[in-house]
Amino acid sequence: MLKRVDKTFIPTIRDLYPRLSETELAQAEQNFDRYLALALRIFERIESETAPQAGPLSPAMGTLSSPLPGSKSSD
């Protein structure tokens, strides 16, 4: 059965392969789920490897607990 989403029909695996048995359909769905999980893992790894790294440590960035020499203290 075709599903309708915002005037677009999204076919199911059963719609694409109507001659598959129930066992074959279940296997096709598992394979598709594993494929999507792998694609997501690849995407997440690429994103984490290409994400900009943190800049230098500084009190302004909240990465150092003590003020820099020459800066005003609140004492």
FITORLO-933729 format. One record per residue: residue number from 1; z negated, y negated, x negated of N, C-alpha, C in turn. Coordinates in pm, 1 decimal. Each point is the difference from the previous one (the first is absolute). Last residue first. Layout:
<vovos>
<NUM,<Z,Y,X>,<Z,Y,X>,<Z,Y,X>>
...
</vovos>
This chain:
<vovos>
<75,<-4256.7,-4078.8,-3829.3>,<-146.5,-6.7,-24.2>,<-51.8,-139.0,15.1>>
<74,<469.1,187.6,27.8>,<-65.3,-50.7,120.1>,<-149.6,-7.4,-15.1>>
<73,<413.9,-64.1,-379.5>,<-83.3,102.2,65.2>,<-69.8,-62.1,119.1>>
<72,<483.1,-109.2,-279.5>,<-123.8,-49.7,55.9>,<-77.6,114.9,64.2>>
<71,<331.1,77.7,-426.7>,<7.7,-26.1,144.8>,<-135.1,-43.8,49.9>>
<70,<86.1,128.4,-457.4>,<53.0,-131.1,30.2>,<9.7,-28.5,148.2>>
<69,<10.5,505.5,-148.7>,<-59.7,-107.8,-77.6>,<67.0,-133.7,33.2>>
<68,<-3.0,365.5,385.6>,<64.1,-19.0,-128.5>,<-71.0,-111.7,-78.0>>
<67,<-269.5,300.3,368.3>,<100.4,-106.5,-10.1>,<57.4,-8.1,-142.0>>
<66,<-176.3,466.7,228.3>,<-51.6,-117.3,-69.5>,<108.0,-106.2,-12.2>>
<65,<88.4,420.8,214.4>,<-122.9,-49.8,63.9>,<-55.2,-124.9,-68.5>>
<64,<521.9,200.2,82.4>,<-103.6,-16.5,-102.6>,<-124.1,-57.6,65.7>>
<63,<389.8,76.1,256.2>,<-3.1,121.0,-80.3>,<-99.3,-7.1,-113.7>>
<62,<160.7,-328.1,351.4>,<-109.7,84.7,41.1>,<-11.1,127.9,-80.7>>
<61,<298.8,-393.0,-41.0>,<55.9,113.8,70.8>,<-108.2,95.6,48.0>>
<60,<-111.7,-379.5,-256.0>,<66.1,-50.6,120.1>,<57.4,113.9,83.7>>
<59,<-195.3,82.7,-429.5>,<-99.2,-19.6,105.8>,<64.9,-46.8,130.4>>
<58,<288.7,305.1,-333.0>,<-53.5,-136.0,3.3>,<-103.7,-10.4,109.9>>
<57,<394.9,350.7,-275.8>,<-131.5,-12.3,62.8>,<-48.4,-143.2,-7.1>>
<56,<531.4,124.5,16.9>,<-113.9,-0.6,-90.9>,<-130.7,-18.5,76.9>>
<55,<370.4,203.7,304.2>,<8.7,-97.1,-108.7>,<-121.9,7.2,-90.0>>
<54,<217.6,418.1,294.1>,<-95.3,-111.1,8.3>,<14.2,-88.9,-122.2>>
<53,<434.8,272.4,158.0>,<-132.7,30.0,-53.1>,<-89.8,-123.7,11.9>>
<52,<433.8,153.1,317.4>,<-45.2,-88.5,-107.6>,<-142.8,33.0,-40.2>>
<51,<321.1,383.6,192.2>,<-83.2,-108.3,51.6>,<-44.6,-88.2,-116.3>>
<50,<257.8,416.2,-28.5>,<71.0,-127.3,-11.9>,<-80.9,-118.0,52.3>>
<49,<-156.8,458.6,11.4>,<44.4,-20.3,-137.0>,<67.2,-135.4,-20.1>>
<48,<-146.8,146.0,431.1>,<-116.9,-18.8,-85.4>,<40.0,-26.6,-144.8>>
<47,<340.7,90.2,320.3>,<-69.1,-124.6,32.5>,<-117.3,-24.1,-94.0>>
<46,<225.4,408.7,-30.5>,<84.6,-108.7,-51.1>,<-67.5,-134.5,25.4>>
<45,<-210.4,375.3,180.3>,<-8.8,2.5,-145.7>,<82.5,-113.4,-59.6>>
<44,<19.5,65.5,467.2>,<-130.1,-52.3,-40.2>,<-14.8,-1.5,-152.3>>
<43,<393.7,190.7,182.5>,<-5.5,-143.9,25.9>,<-131.4,-59.8,-48.9>>
<42,<46.0,466.8,-18.9>,<89.0,-64.4,-97.9>,<-6.6,-151.1,16.0>>
<41,<-230.3,255.3,318.0>,<-66.2,7.5,-130.6>,<83.3,-68.1,-107.7>>
<40,<191.0,39.0,428.0>,<-109.5,-96.9,0.6>,<-72.9,-0.2,-134.2>>
<39,<334.0,323.1,67.2>,<61.4,-132.9,-9.7>,<-108.1,-108.6,-3.4>>
<38,<-141.8,441.5,75.2>,<46.4,-17.8,-137.7>,<60.7,-138.9,-19.5>>
<37,<-126.3,121.8,433.3>,<-119.9,-14.9,-83.0>,<39.2,-22.6,-145.7>>
<36,<345.0,98.4,305.5>,<-53.1,-135.3,21.8>,<-124.6,-25.2,-84.3>>
<35,<184.3,433.3,-9.8>,<93.4,-95.1,-60.4>,<-53.0,-143.0,13.9>>
<34,<-232.4,342.2,219.6>,<-23.0,6.9,-144.9>,<91.1,-97.7,-73.3>>
<33,<63.8,42.1,462.8>,<-130.1,-61.3,-26.5>,<-30.2,-0.1,-149.4>>
<32,<384.5,227.1,139.8>,<18.1,-144.5,15.0>,<-130.2,-73.6,-29.0>>
<31,<-9.8,470.3,6.8>,<76.3,-48.3,-115.8>,<17.2,-151.0,4.8>>
<30,<-200.2,206.6,370.5>,<-89.2,4.4,-116.9>,<71.0,-53.1,-123.9>>
<29,<258.5,45.0,387.6>,<-96.4,-108.1,16.2>,<-97.6,-4.0,-116.8>>
<28,<305.3,355.2,16.9>,<72.1,-125.4,-26.3>,<-95.1,-119.3,11.9>>
<27,<-165.4,426.0,117.9>,<19.1,-9.2,-144.6>,<70.4,-131.2,-36.9>>
<26,<-49.9,94.3,454.2>,<-131.6,-24.4,-58.8>,<11.9,-15.7,-151.3>>
<25,<387.3,123.7,231.7>,<-36.7,-138.7,30.5>,<-135.2,-35.1,-61.9>>
<24,<145.3,444.7,-30.3>,<79.6,-86.4,-87.4>,<-31.8,-147.3,23.0>>
<23,<-202.1,313.9,285.3>,<-51.3,18.2,-136.6>,<74.0,-90.8,-96.7>>
<22,<152.2,17.7,444.0>,<-129.4,-69.2,-6.0>,<-59.4,9.3,-140.5>>
<21,<526.0,31.4,6.9>,<-106.3,68.6,73.8>,<-129.0,-80.2,-12.3>>
<20,<494.7,-231.2,-23.4>,<-104.5,62.2,-79.6>,<-101.6,70.0,90.4>>
<19,<388.3,-274.2,138.2>,<16.9,145.3,-5.9>,<-106.0,70.9,-84.4>>
<18,<47.2,-490.9,69.4>,<-37.9,67.9,124.3>,<9.6,152.7,-6.6>>
<17,<-42.0,-434.3,-322.5>,<33.4,140.4,-24.9>,<-38.7,84.5,120.8>>
<16,<-52.6,-473.0,13.2>,<97.3,9.4,-107.7>,<50.1,142.1,-22.7>>
<15,<-342.5,-91.1,318.6>,<123.8,-64.6,43.9>,<109.7,15.3,-105.2>>
<14,<-431.4,153.2,-106.6>,<60.0,87.2,102.6>,<131.7,-59.4,50.1>>
<13,<-262.7,-253.9,-289.6>,<66.5,107.1,-74.6>,<68.4,95.7,97.9>>
<12,<-45.8,-480.5,191.2>,<-95.8,91.5,-59.8>,<77.8,105.1,-79.2>>
<11,<154.1,-530.1,120.5>,<13.7,144.2,24.6>,<-111.2,79.9,-68.3>>
<10,<35.6,-508.7,205.1>,<-38.6,66.9,-122.5>,<7.7,150.3,25.3>>
<9,<213.9,-483.7,225.5>,<-39.5,139.0,18.1>,<-27.3,63.6,-134.2>>
<8,<-32.3,-525.7,194.1>,<58.0,86.3,-101.4>,<-48.8,141.9,24.7>>
<7,<-149.6,-397.2,242.6>,<143.2,17.9,26.1>,<71.7,83.3,-105.9>>
<6,<-483.1,-52.1,-26.9>,<69.3,-129.2,-3.0>,<152.1,14.6,7.8>>
<5,<-181.1,446.6,-8.3>,<-84.2,-102.0,-62.3>,<82.9,-127.8,-9.3>>
<4,<4.6,542.7,221.4>,<52.0,-135.6,5.2>,<-101.2,-97.5,-58.3>>
<3,<142.2,557.2,-50.9>,<-105.1,-97.9,26.5>,<59.6,-139.2,-7.5>>
<2,<210.3,518.1,115.6>,<7.2,-123.7,-77.7>,<-112.4,-93.4,40.7>>
<1,<19.7,553.4,10.0>,<0.0,-117.8,84.3>,<0.0,-124.9,-89.4>>
</vovos>
